[in-house]
Amino acid sequence: MPLVHTTASVTTNFQSGAERFLDRSGKAASALTARIAGLLRAISNRRALARLAEMDHAQLRDIGLTPADIYRARGLSLTEDPTEMLARDVAARRSHRLLAAPSRNG
């Protein structure tokens, strides 16, 4: 029996193949865009860390950090966000300070 393709089936096969290609291309482009955005965010966060490293002890204390915090953040790998670690450190210190503060009602 001869293999006969109608125009409709060829068109349908071509469209589904093109759609699969575009879908894969779109996913690859999205992944690439996400990686580039992550790289740009990492560069920005490292620049922020460099600015923090230029501050003196009093300035760091005013924002809830210590020079040791900056030193530890600089030791993180390039894939880790130093600003997230510093934000967690500040939040932990503040909550500890609030828990340790004497009650004003007593």
Protein Blocks (a to p, Z undefined) as FASTA:
>chain_A
ZZdddfklmmmmmmmmmmmmmmmmmmmmmmmmmmmmmmmmmmmmmmmmmmmmmpcfklmm
mnopafklmmmmmmpcfkbcfklmmmmmmmmmmmmmmmmpccfkZZ
